[in-house]
Amino acid sequence: MTIDTLIMLSGSFVVILPFLGFPNSWDSVLLFLAGVFIIALGIVVRRRRGHSAPASSVKNGGAFVENLPPQTDASRDNGKHEAV
């Protein structure tokens, strides 16, 4: 079972819990445990993904590489053209 599935199932559990007919004290305990479980899943997802942005997005002053215009041969030689 993937972490995404666990997050969706625990969210569904939190949504249907008030309608299951448990006593209020049980509801409080189960909601607390479900909240702790969801927080733990969030921590696991964050650790797997990493805390910092990828290095490619930080280069060039924060501009993404995909957004930069492609370099052509004419732009690489800084506009210096030889007369033919």
C-alpha positions, -999 to +999 in steps of 0.1 A: +000+000+000+015+034-010+017+064+012-007+083-010-033+055-004-027+056+033-032+094+034-065+091+014-078+063+036-069+081+069-086+112+056-117+092+047-117+077+082-116+111+097-145+122+076-168+092+084-158+089+121-185+111+135-212+090+117-200+056+130-219+060+163-190+057+187-193+074+221-178+109+223-148+098+243-139+072+217-144+098+189-119+121+206-093+094+210-097+080+175-096+115+160-064+122+180-048+090+168-058+096+132-043+131+134-010+118+147-010+092+119-017+118+093+011+140+107+035+111+107+026+103+070+032+140+062+067+138+078+075+107+058+064+122+025+084+154+032+116+134+041+113+113+009+108+144-012+135+164+004+136+198+021+153+220-004+145+229-040+164+210-067+197+227-077+185+233-113+157+256-101+181+278-080+206+284-108+204+315-130+190+337-102+161+315-094+148+313-130+138+278-141+159+264-169+127+254-188+118+291-189+150+304-204+152+308-242+173+282-259+208+292-268+216+292-305+250+294-321+246+331-328+239+339-292+269+318-280+294+340-298+279+371-282+267+386-314+301+387-331+295+380-368+322+376-393+318+394-426+315+371-456 
